[in-house]
């Protein structure tokens, strides 16, 4: 029997949870990123600007959210009101990028922020900013992307210069491409012939049963890309047992080792950009500090903050509670935020998993800490990335596999291709 329910956690009403007999997928607020075809290099850049209104956010120009209009009020944006004149927004990379095209979506609220009178793109040549050459033209239109192509530049900094017209200026999104968007669709989806039909059945079933399949914005995929290729964890130690420094380190290593099994499925596949996805534990939550038998400061420790009848790391540091990616109330700052929780509960059988992390018995985890495959953890990580349960049906022609609980102990070929199918359907969010 499948159960669906909405989990409300202030200030964010969002959740994706699979536990026991059900999977929950509740839509997060905000727009759905549908990046233009091709490679959107802006995703990996650091944004900056000549000026940003205190209530706006320059990070909006590379958040991957396609605006609904130039006056999109639902999503973050960059604006310069009340400043006018020439303004700029910049993308900076840690290494040179080859860029041949830029798309911009202008912010125009029909008030103090209006379309620019003109704009252009400049690149950094090592000593100064220069206009790109061979520009195809700089259109100025509302409610759509404005594309310019130009002679390829290799640069670590790219600027969009805006000359104000009837008001201040702003941008909702900037995309930078190694090749102009369009052309042939990406390749890389080539499952074995015997899996094509069952994979299609699985995706159709998810489309029919997930209430916000494409709108949800906190899958594990979204978290990896928000961190540019890594994940942070908090351990919720929901047990009266003590933990030595050695056991702590083993728990961290086991979590990373099991996560790597899923991430290795993606390496070299269909434009997946990361060779590794580092897993870092940044915090532990516990009822009694004396249970944690170490004195070093390698992780933040949260004591007796009880939520859902279990210790929890600070909500101000959790992505589940701050899905805009901002952590102003996190004591350790954004660097100490956690994307997911590893929730280890004494006496628990089975497991649960979702966008918030994974939960299972603390005894199970410790007793299997050296196992090649920690089956429950692997299964629950699958849910974090959107994979379904199969309690009440089976795709045709497929035997045992990990996500069909009890039928396999490790990631099978079918699990791997279901995982890759999620990437195939979501990768356009990230301009890939």
C-alpha positions, 0 to 999 in steps of 0.5 A, spaced: 500 500 500 502 506 498 501 512 502 502 520 500 502 525 505 505 532 506 510 534 511 510 541 513 516 544 516 517 551 518 519 555 514 520 551 508 514 546 506 517 541 502 519 534 503 521 527 499 521 521 503 520 514 502 519 510 508 516 503 510 510 503 505 511 510 501 514 515 498 513 522 499 514 528 494 512 535 496 514 541 491 518 546 494 517 553 492 521 557 487 521 556 479 523 550 475 530 551 472 530 549 464 536 551 462 537 552 454 540 546 450 548 546 451 553 547 456 551 553 461 558 555 464 555 560 468 553 555 473 560 554 476 562 561 476 562 566 482 557 572 481 559 579 482 556 586 480 557 593 480 552 594 485 546 590 488 540 593 491 540 590 498 533 586 497 536 583 491 541 578 490 547 577 485 547 570 485 540 570 482 544 571 475 546 564 475 541 560 479 539 556 473 532 558 474 528 560 468 524 566 469 517 566 467 517 573 465 521 579 466 517 581 472 518 574 475 516 576 482 517 568 485 524 567 484 531 571 486 533 577 481 539 582 481 537 589 480 541 596 481 535 601 484 536 606 485 543 606 481 543 608 474 548 609 469 552 604 467 552 597 471 555 590 470 554 583 472 560 579 472 561 571 472 568 569 475 571 562 474 577 559 477 580 557 471 579 560 464 573 558 460 572 558 452 566 562 451 562 563 444 555 565 446 551 569 452 544 569 454 541 574 458 534 575 461 532 582 463 529 584 469 523 589 468 518 591 473 515 596 470 517 601 475 524 603 478 527 597 474 527 597 466 530 594 460 537 597 459 538 602 453 544 598 451 548 592 453 554 588 451 559 583 453 566 584 455 572 579 457 578 579 461 584 579 458 589 578 464 590 586 465 583 589 462 576 588 460 575 588 453 569 588 448 568 581 445 569 581 438 565 578 432 558 580 436 552 578 432 548 583 435 545 585 442 537 585 442 533 588 448 527 584 449 523 583 455 520 576 457 525 572 453 532 570 453 537 575 449 542 571 445 549 574 443 554 570 439 561 572 438 568 570 436 571 565 442 574 568 448 578 564 453 577 568 460 576 567 467 572 573 467 566 575 463 562 581 464 555 583 462 555 591 461 548 594 462 547 602 460 540 604 463 535 607 460 528 609 463 530 607 470 535 602 473 537 595 470 537 588 472 538 581 470 534 575 472 539 570 469 545 569 465 548 563 461 555 563 458 556 557 453 562 554 450 558 553 443 551 557 441 545 553 444 541 549 439 544 544 434 543 536 436 541 534 442 545 531 447 547 524 446 549 519 452 542 515 453 544 508 451 541 503 455 541 495 454 536 493 449 532 489 454 532 495 459 529 500 455 521 498 456 522 497 463 525 503 464 520 507 460 515 503 465 518 506 471 519 513 468 511 513 466 509 510 473 513 516 476 510 521 472 503 518 474 504 518 481 509 523 484 505 530 485 511 534 483 516 530 479 519 536 475 517 542 479 521 539 486 527 542 487 531 539 492 533 532 489 540 529 491 542 532 484 540 539 486 544 539 492 550 536 488 550 542 483 548 547 489 555 545 492 558 544 485 560 537 486 560 535 493 555 534 499 555 536 507 552 531 512 550 532 519 549 525 523 543 525 528 545 520 533 539 518 536 542 512 541 544 512 548 550 509 546 557 512 546 561 514 540 569 514 540 573 518 535 575 512 532 568 510 531 566 517 528 571 516 523 569 509 521 562 512 520 564 518 516 568 513 511 563 508 511 558 514 509 562 516 503 564 509 501 557 507 500 555 514 497 561 513 492 558 507 489 552 511 486 556 517 484 561 512 480 555 510 476 555 517 473 562 518 472 563 519 464 556 518 463 551 523 459 555 529 460 555 528 468 561 533 470 564 530 476 569 525 477 568 525 484 563 527 489 566 528 496 562 527 502 563 531 508 560 530 515 560 537 518 556 536 524 553 531 530 547 532 534 546 528 540 542 528 547 548 528 551 555 531 549 558 526 554 556 521 549 561 523 544 568 521 546 572 526 543 574 533 544 577 536 537 573 541 533 573 537 526 565 537 527 560 542 530 556 539 535 549 540 537 546 538 544 539 536 546 536 540 540 530 535 539 526 535 533 521 529 531 523 526 538 531 525 536 537 530 536 537 534 530 543 539 527 541 546 527 535 548 522 539 554 520 544 550 517 540 545 514 538 545 506 532 542 508 530 548 511 533 553 507 532 551 500 534 558 497 541 556 499 542 561 504 544 560 511 544 567 515 542 563 521 547 558 521 552 559 527 558 556 522 556 560 516 554 557 509 561 552 509 558 549 515 551 547 512 549 540 511 545 538 505 542 531 508 542 528 515 544 521 516 539 519 522 541 513 526 536 511 531 537 505 536 532 499 535 530 501 528 528 496 523 528 498 515 530 505 513 527 511 510 530 516 505 528 522 502 531 529 500 533 530 507 537 524 508 537 517 510 535 514 516 536 507 519 538 503 525 544 505 529 546 498 531 545 496 523 549 501 521 555 500 526 554 492 525 555 493 518 560 498 518 565 494 514 560 491 509 562 491 502 555 494 501 550 497 506 544 495 503 539 499 507 543 505 506 544 504 499 537 503 498 535 510 502 540 514 498 537 512 491 530 515 494 534 521 496 536 522 488 528 520 486 528 513 485 521 510 487 519 504 491 517 497 488 512 494 493 506 494 489 508 493 482 514 490 478 517 493 471 516 488 466 522 483 464 526 485 470 528 480 476 531 483 483 534 490 484 536 494 489 530 499 489 525 493 490 526 492 497 529 485 499 530 482 492 538 485 491 543 487 496 547 491 491 546 496 486 544 492 480 545 494 472 537 496 472 538 500 478 544 504 475 540 505 469 534 508 473 539 512 476 542 515 470 534 516 467 533 521 472 539 525 470 537 524 463 530 528 465 533 533 470 540 535 467 537 540 463 536 544 469 544 545 470 545 547 462 547 540 461 
